[in-house]
Amino acid sequence: MKKVILTFCAVWVGTLLSFAQLQQDLALKYVVQQPTEKTAKTPVIILLHGYGSNEGDLFELRNVFPRKYLIISARAPYPVGTQGYQWFDLRKGDGYTEISYSRDLVLKLITQIVDNYKADPKQVYIMGFSQGAMMSYDIGLLNPDKVKGIAPLSGRLFAHLQQKIRSATPQLKQLKIFIAHGTADDRIKFAEGKAANEYLKNIGLKPEFHEYPGMGHSISNDVLKDLVKWLQ
């Protein structure tokens, strides 16, 4: 997917990248928006794009989030198409080797962001769309010590997570989870988003689940309003 369709504007990758310089000093290439005021407790939002897109696709969301956040939009490691990237390729079996590799890179990125940008390691949020949403589940559920909250938008759970996590540990129970899914999603079905919510509740977590009637595989203005409210 070359772009994320937002109801309040269309986000084109090429346009976005003209406003932000690509950074290449950390584990993944990325674009960044600094907070208006740096403190010893600066919170971080890391954005993970969907299949076939890149770091520019979700970067426009920086204008929606409170300016106290350090915003990092990361590029997936595997190229696909001419300007797109992916976190994993499910055509290669279950894609687990690539999922594991991408997870390790994001975890390394988190450590580097905290060190390089002097951010608060206890206030790191991972937000992902589509394939990036699936990665946010994987990273947060397996590494709750590294992440305060995850926001999977239009995603689903990997099968290996359900096999590995049968019940929530005390640390995992502290993980904040915001799930958003449109009822008209034709790429990752609404039923899969709902199933993820039920699984998380069954293992003892308390996700905040939002369904959006008529919304397809996209991020609407209503999603963003609910997401900002959840952050605050």
TAJOUR-V512949 format. One record per residue. N is the residue number from 1. SS is DSSP state (h for helix, s for strand, l for the rest). D_CENTER is the distance of its C-alpha to the mean C-alpha in whole Angstrom. Layout:
n = (N;N)
ss = (SS;SS)
d_center = (D_CENTER;D_CENTER)
This chain:
n = (1;2;3;4;5;6;7;8;9;10;11;12;13;14;15;16;17;18;19;20;21;22;23;24;25;26;27;28;29;30;31;32;33;34;35;36;37;38;39;40;41;42;43;44;45;46;47;48;49;50;51;52;53;54;55;56;57;58;59;60;61;62;63;64;65;66;67;68;69;70;71;72;73;74;75;76;77;78;79;80;81;82;83;84;85;86;87;88;89;90;91;92;93;94;95;96;97;98;99;100;101;102;103;104;105;106;107;108;109;110;111;112;113;114;115;116;117;118;119;120;121;122;123;124;125;126;127;128;129;130;131;132;133;134;135;136;137;138;139;140;141;142;143;144;145;146;147;148;149;150;151;152;153;154;155;156;157;158;159;160;161;162;163;164;165;166;167;168;169;170;171;172;173;174;175;176;177;178;179;180;181;182;183;184;185;186;187;188;189;190;191;192;193;194;195;196;197;198;199;200;201;202;203;204;205;206;207;208;209;210;211;212;213;214;215;216;217;218;219;220;221;222;223;224;225;226;227;228;229;230;231;232)
ss = (l;l;l;l;s;s;l;l;l;s;l;l;h;h;h;h;h;l;l;l;l;l;s;l;l;l;l;l;l;s;s;s;s;l;l;l;l;l;l;l;l;l;l;s;s;s;s;s;l;l;l;l;s;l;l;l;l;l;h;h;h;h;h;l;l;l;l;l;l;s;s;s;s;s;l;l;l;s;s;s;l;l;l;s;s;s;l;l;l;l;l;l;l;l;l;h;h;h;h;h;h;h;h;h;h;h;h;h;h;h;h;h;h;h;h;h;l;l;l;l;l;l;l;s;s;s;s;s;s;l;h;h;h;h;h;h;h;h;h;h;h;h;l;l;l;l;l;l;s;s;s;s;s;l;l;l;l;l;h;h;h;h;h;h;l;l;l;l;l;l;l;h;h;h;l;s;s;s;s;s;s;s;l;l;l;l;l;l;l;h;h;h;h;h;h;h;h;h;h;h;h;h;l;l;l;l;l;s;s;s;s;s;l;l;l;l;l;l;s;l;h;h;h;h;h;h;h;h;h;h;h;l)
d_center = (15;17;15;13;16;16;19;20;20;19;17;19;17;21;21;18;19;22;21;19;21;19;19;20;21;18;16;14;15;14;15;15;16;18;19;22;24;23;24;24;21;19;15;12;9;7;5;4;7;9;12;15;13;13;11;14;12;10;12;14;12;13;16;15;14;17;18;19;15;15;12;11;9;10;12;11;15;17;18;19;21;23;20;17;15;13;11;14;17;18;22;23;23;20;18;18;19;17;14;16;16;13;12;15;14;11;13;15;13;13;17;18;16;17;21;21;20;21;18;18;17;17;15;11;8;5;3;2;6;9;9;5;5;8;7;5;8;10;9;10;13;15;14;14;17;14;12;13;10;7;6;6;7;10;10;12;13;14;18;18;16;19;22;21;20;23;23;21;22;23;20;18;19;18;14;13;11;11;11;12;14;16;20;21;18;20;17;15;18;18;20;17;14;18;18;15;16;20;19;17;20;23;22;22;19;18;15;15;15;16;17;18;22;22;19;18;15;14;12;16;17;17;14;13;16;15;12;14;17;15;14;17)
